[in-house]
Amino acid sequence: MSAHTTQDGESHLAEFGYKQELDRSIGKFSSFAAGVSYISILTGTFQLFYFGFGAGGPAYLWSWPMVFLGQLMVALCFAELAAKYPVAGSLYNWTKRLGSRTTSWMAGWIMLTASIVTLSATVLAYQITLPQLWSGFQVVGDGTGTYDFAINAVILGSALILFTTVVNAYGVKLMSRINSAGVFIELVAAVLIIVILAVAMTRSPVEVLTDTAGMGEGRDLGYLGAFLVASLASAYVMYGFDTASSLGEETIDPRRTAPKAIVRAVTASFVLGGLILLFGLMAVRDLDDPQLSSSTGGLQYVLLQVAGTGLGKVFLACIVIAITVCCLAVHTATIRMMFAMARDNNLPFSARLAKVDPKRKTPVVPAIVIGVLSISILLINIRQPQIFTVITSIAIIMIYLAYLLVTVPMLLSRLRGRWPLPGERNDGKYFSLGRWGLPVNILAVLWGAGMALNLAWPRREIYNATEPYHWYLQWGAFVFIGVIALVGLAYYLLRARHNSGVLPEHAVDTLSAAPAPSGLATGVPVARLVDPDEDPGRTDVPVGGVR
């Protein structure tokens, strides 16, 4: 890493009022790997295939390109923002420039809470794969007891969270090395799985893509109703590409690296994941096999059937590695969001949460706090699996909502003629949508709003599939998200906003900092964050101030 690259990265960070504290050591492949591992095609496709197939039959595969196109619009908007603002807690800090302080805080709060729950949900993928790899991983009973599956999932998941906590607390270099190695193995395994499934094909793609398995019968909307439910399997997978930008303070030359990493991550995931799903359905011996829609069978069952027990288990081991680095990336991104908000004194015990270990150059306390909270949430799964399913689904909705809290203010800025934002230097040389920016942004907003509504719709088969039936489970998305949003908003309005501002120990030395993009003179400390809602005529809105 050249001195010029280091200074350039630090000067970009100084524009936000922050000094460089984290370890800037992440290269191009590691940045790409962060986005790919969060999406994790082997984790998502193998964990959720049974659900999509069970709800929509083979034709549910059409949801994969649909979700990709929608998320690509969001990813392109994020790539443009990543080129301008390469800073930790990307969504939270982006919205500072695009909207009000309240909007920014809510984006961070929703993404933070959703990510903690997402970590708890993702580690449960161990239970689907490990016992199929070796029966000894079913340490509780034999899997036939009422709670054997759930309790064992908590044990395996807790062990994985403990691992991700230790790695993240040790430092970003270790994290990126493990993550990059895991992603390399995942990509190689994905290609080999595609080849093996392709060789074993027994039917044409037309047979697969036109087979609805009669899932539309008896529904008000026919197959469309079944397809919208099945599409959740794809929507649950293709997000998290913003992780590459959230590591902006630790990435070498982030304005060039992060935008490309975001777009490449979502595109590579679409291509490899789509081929695995397509060839898997073309290779399975019997599309009416009940194991395909079973949580203990699914795509893992197809792989073992096609590749044989020996080779199939090798690939299952690769899937375990993919799950591991996926959870590692989720934990890493969540830490950066907590650190970013705490650095602005926007969370309880902010000073401790924002403290960077001088030796490891990483925030250790958030790693531990997030690990403890995620394991605590896991415990709900022991006796209340339905409630956990509700919470898991809601976490994904909240991430889509957090994305909307970026794309909507960005669209408003474009429509008001404030893009690029006033006073900012032209960073189009790094990544710019140019004249395509407005239509792409509009599509991103429409897609995000539509999918969030589809995810939240109170369907019994999603939120209350088995007895006992409760209204608060079926309407869980609106109830839970409403509570989280109101609690967070109340905390912010009653306490956090009055003390909001960059903590002194994290503030850049204003005497030596680069000029702020708004043109404000250096050397003049900012007392607090300025809310554009308070004075809409101002364009010199600093990101943070020294308290």
N, C-alpha and C positions, 0 to 999 in steps of 0.2 A: 504494500500500500504506500503510494507516494505521499510526500508531505503536502503536495498541492491538493490531492484528493481529500486528505484529512482536514486541511484548512477550509476547503470548499464546503465539506459537510458541516463543519462547526459553524461557519458563517451562515449557512442556511438555517441552522437551529437557533442561532442568535436572533434571527428575525422574529422568532416566537417569544423571545425573552428568556430562553433557557440556555444554560451552559451545558457543554458536552460532558456527560458523566458515564454513560453506558459504553460498553466495549464495541467500537466500530470495527468489526472483523468479518462480517458476513459478505461473501462474494456472490457472483451471479447465480451459480447453480444452487447455492444454499438459499438464496432468496426465492428462486423458483420452487425449490423443494418445500419451502415453508407453506406456500400456497397449495401445492399439490398434495402435501401430506394432510392438510386440514380437510380438503375435499375428500381425499383418500378413496379412489375409485374401488379398490379391493374391499375396503371396509364397508362403504355404503352399498355397493351393488350386492355384495354377499350377505349383508345384514338385512337388507330390505326387499330383496327379490321376492321372497315368499309373500310379502304383503301386497306388492304391486300385482303379482301374478294371481294371487287369490282374489283380489278385488276386481281386476279388469281382464283376466285371461292373457294370452300371449300378446294381443294387440295393445296392451298397456305400454308396450315398448315405444309407441308413438309419443309418449309423454317425455321421453329422454331428449329428443331434439327440440321439443317445445320448450322445456325448461332451460335447455342450453341457450337458445336464442334469446329468451327473456333475460337470463342472468348475464349473457354476453353484453347486453345493453347496459346493465348496471356496472359490469366490470370495466367497460370502456369509459364510463363516467368516472369511476374510481381511479383508473389509470391516469386520466387527465389531472385529477386532484393530487395523486401521488407524485406527479412530476413537479407540482407547485409546492406541496407541503409534505416533505418526507419526515414525519415526526411520529413518535410513539402514540398509541391510542388514536390511530388515524381518523376514524369516524368522528370521534369526539372533538378533535382539534380541527378537522375540516369544517365542521358545522359552526365553529367559532367564527370563521371568516364568512360563511355563507348566510348564517341566520343570527338569531339573538342568543344571549347567554343562556336563557331558559331552554331553548331548543337544543343547544349544544349539550347542556347538562343532561337533558332527557335522553338524547341519543347515546351518550356515554352510559347512563344508568341502565337503560334498557338492554344495551349490548352487553354490559358487564354481568347483569343478573342472568341473562339468557345464556351467556357463555359458561357460567358456572354450572348451570343445569345441563347444558350440552355436554360438558365433560363427564358428568355423572351418567348421562344417557349413553354416550359413545363407548365407555368402558364395558358396558354390558355386552358388547359384541364378542368379548372373550368367551362368554357362556355359549354362544352359538357355535363357535369354532373349536375351542380347546377340547371339550369332551369328545368331539368327533375325531380329533387328532389322536387322543389317548384317553381311555375311559377313566384313568386315574385322576384326571382333572375334575371329575365329578366327585368332590370330596364330601359332599353332603348327600347321604342316601344313594339311591341308584337312579335318581331322576324321575321316578314314578310317583313319589310322594307329593302331596298337595303343594308344599312349599319348598321341595328339594331344588327345583330349578331356580326359584327366586333367591333363596338364601345363598346358593352356590354362586350365583351371578354377583351378589354383593361381595362375597369373599374374593373372587377373582378380580372384580373391578376395583376393590379397595387396594389390592396389591399393586395393580397397575397405577393407580393414582399416587401411591407411595413412591413408586419408581419415578414418575414424571415430576413429582415434587422435589425429590433429591437431585435429579439432573438439572432442573431449572434453577434450583438454589445454588448449584455449583458454579454455573456460568453459561453464557451464551455460546462459547466456543464448543464446549462439550455437547450442548444441545444441538447445535448446527451440524456437528460431525455425526452424531447418532442419527439425526433426522435425514441428513443427506445420504448416508449409507443405507438407511431404511428405504428411502424413496427410490434410490437406484435399484435395490432389490425388488421393490414393488413394481417398478416400470418394466424390468426384465421379466419378472414373473407374469405380469399382465400380457406382455407380447407372447410369451410361451403358452399361456393359457388360451389365448386367441387362436394360435396355430393349432393346438391340440383339439380344441372344439371345432375348428374349421375342418380339420381332417376327418372328424367323426360325424359330420353333418348327415342327417337322414331325410331332410325335407328342405324345400325351397324357402327363401325369405317371404315370398308371397303367401304361402300357407301360414306362416307365423303372423305376419302383419295384418292379415284379414280375419284371424280367428279370435272371436270375442268370447268364446266358450259359453255363450248364452247368458252372459252377465247382465245384459240390459233388460231381460225379461222381468216384468212386474214392477219396473221403475217408472216414475212419472216422466223422467227425461230420457228414458230408454238407456242405450249404452253410454250416452254422454254422462249421465249421472254416475255410472260405475267408473267411467274413465276419469272423471274429476277426483274421485276418491283414490283410484289407483295412481294418479299423477303425483300424489303426496310422496310416494316412494322415491320418485326422482327429485322432487323439491327438497326432500330431507337430505339429499346427498350434495347437490351442487351449490354450495355456499362456503364461505370462509376464505375465498381467494384474496380478501383484503389483508390477510395475515402478512403477506409480503410487504405491504405498505406500513403495517403497524410496527414492523421491525426497521423502519426507516432510519432511526437514530443509531442503529447498529450495522447498517449496510454501507458498503463502500460505494461511492458515487450513486446515492439512492435515487436522484432525479432521473437518471438513465436506467438504472437497474430495476426499480420497483414497478414502473408501468409495464415494462415488457414481461416481468415475472407474473403479474396479475393476469394479463391476457393469455400468455402461454399456459399458465396453470389451468385455467378454465377450459381452454381449447383442447389441451392434451387429455384432460379428464373426460371430456365429451367423447373424443375419438376412441380412446381405449375402453372406457366404460361401455359405450354404445356397442362396440364390436363384441365385447364379452357377453353382454345381454343377448344380442342378436344370434351369435353363434351358439350360445348356450341353449337357447330355445330351438335352434335348428338341429342341435345334436342330441337332445334328450330323446330317449327311446319311446316314451309314451307321454304325450301332453296331458293325458287324463290321470296321470299318477298323482295320488293325493299327497305324496311327499313334497311335491313342488310348492304347495301352498302351506306347508307346515314349517313352523319356526325351528324345528329340529332337523329339517331337511333342506329345502330351498336350493339355492345355486351350489352350495357345498355338496349336496346329494348328487347333483348333475355332474360335477367335476369328478367325484369319486367313481361315479358310474362309467364315465367316459375314459378317464385316465387310469383307472385301476387303483386298488388300495395303496400300493407302494408309492407310485408317482403322485397320486392324488393327495397323499398325506404330505408330500414334499411341498406341494402348492398350498396346502392348508397352513403349513408352517410359515410360508411367505405371507399369507393373509394375516396370520398372528403378528408378524413383523409390521405389516401395514397398519393394523389396528393400534399397535404400540406407538408408532411414530405419529399417527393421526392424533391420538390423545396427547402426546407430547406437544404437538403444534397447537392444539386447542388450549392447553394449559399455558403455553408460552404467550399466545395472543391475549389471553385473559389477564395475565400478569401485566402486560404492557398497558392495557386499558385501565386497570386499577392504579398502576403507577402514574399514568398520565393525569388522571382525575385527582389523585392525592397530591401530586406536585402543585396543582392549582388550589390546594386546600379545599377541595370539594367533596371530601369524604370524611367520616369520623376517623379520628386518630391519623390524620393525614401525614403528619411529620414522620411517624413510624412506618406507615405504608410506603412513603416515597423515599425512604432512606436507601441509598445505594451502597452496597458493601464495597469498601475501598479496594479490597484485594480482588474480589471476583468481578467487580464492576457490573453488578446486577442487583435488582431489588429482591432481597431474600424473603422479607416478611410477607409480601403478597403471594409468593409461591406457596408458603406454608398455610396462610389463611385460606387461599382458594382450595388447596388440597383438603383441609379440614372441612370446609363447607361442602365440598363435593361428596366426600364420604358420608357426611351427615345426611345429605339428600338421598344418597343411595339406600340408607337404612329404611326409607319409606317403602322400598320395593319388597321388603321381606313379607309383610302381611297385607299390603295394599297395592298390588300390582296395577290395578285399574287407575288408581290415583297417580301412580308414577307414569303411566302411559299418557295421561292427560297433561301432566307437567312437562313431559318430554316434547309432546306435540306443540305445546304452548311456547316452549323455548325457541323452537324453529320459527314460529310466527313472530316472536319478539325480535329475532334477528332480521327478518324481512321488514319489520316496522322500523328497526334502527337504520336499515339501508334507505328506507323511504325518508327518514329524517335528514338524510344527506341529499338524495336526488331531488326531493321537492324544493328545498331552499336553493339548490343549484339551478333548477329550472326557473324559479322566480327571479334569480339574479340574471339569467339570460333574457327573460321576457322584459325585465326592467332596464335592459341595456347596461347592466353592471358586470358583464363578463367579457374579458378578464376583470377582476375586481379593481376599482380605482386605486392608483398609486403603486400597483405591483409591476415588477419588471416582466418582460415578455419571456415566458418559459416554454413557448411553443416549440422551440428547437428540440426539447426533450420528448414531449408527447402532446399532441394537440388534435382534437377532432375537427377543427376548422369549421367549415360550413355545415358539416354533418353533426355538429354538437347539439343543436336544438332538436332535430328529429330523434336522435339517439336518446337524448335526455327525456323527451316526451314519452317515448316507448318504454324507457326504464321505469318511469313513474307509473304508467298505466299497467305494466306488467307487475310491478311490486304490489300495487294496490289490489289488483285482481287475484294474485296468488295468495296474498295475506287473507283476503276474504274467503277464498277457497279453503285455506288451511284452518281458518277459525270457524267455518260453518258448523253448527251444532249437530253433527251426524252421530247417531248412536253407535254405528259400527266403528267409529274412530274413538269417541270419548267415553262410551259406556257400552262396550260390546257384549258383556255378560252380566248376569244378575249379581248383586241387586242393582236395580236401576235408580239413579238419583238425578234430579234436575240439575244440581250444581256440577255434576260430572259432565253431563251432555252440553251444558252451557259454560263449561270450565274455561274456555278460551277468553270469553268476555269477562267472566268473574275474576279469574286469576290475573289477567293482564290489567284489568281495571284497578284491582287492589295494588299491584306492584307499581303502576303508574301514579296512583293517588298518594301512596306512601312516599314514593320518591319525590314527587312534586311538593308535597307538604314539607319534607325535610329540607329541600332546596330553598323554598320560599321563606320558610320560618327561620332557617339557620344558615345554610351554606352560602347563599348569595351575599349575605352581609359580610362574610369573611373571605370571599372568593378573591384569589390573586396568587401569583406565583410565590411560593414560599421562599424567603430570603436565601436559604442555603442552596436553592436550585436556580436562582435568578442569575442571568448573565451579567458580567461586569459591564455596566453601561458605558464606562469611560473608554473601553476597548472594543465594544461590540460593533458589529457592522450596522450601517444605517437601517432603521426599520423600513419596511416596504411602503409604509404610509407617508414617509418623508418626515416623521417626527424627529426632532434633534436628539442625538444620543447624549447621555449624561443627565437626562431629566427623568427621574424615576416616575413610573406611572402608579398612581395610588391604588387603582382597582381596575377590573375589567369594565369596559364601557359597553353598555347594552344599546344596540342600534334602535331598539324599540323606544328607549328613553329620548333619543335625539336622532331621528331618522335622517336628518340632514348631514350628519357627520360621516365622513369617509375615512377619517384617521382613527380606525378602531384597532387598538393594540390587542394582541392575543392575551397577554398577561401583564400583570404589573407587580412591582415590588411592594409588599405590604408595608 
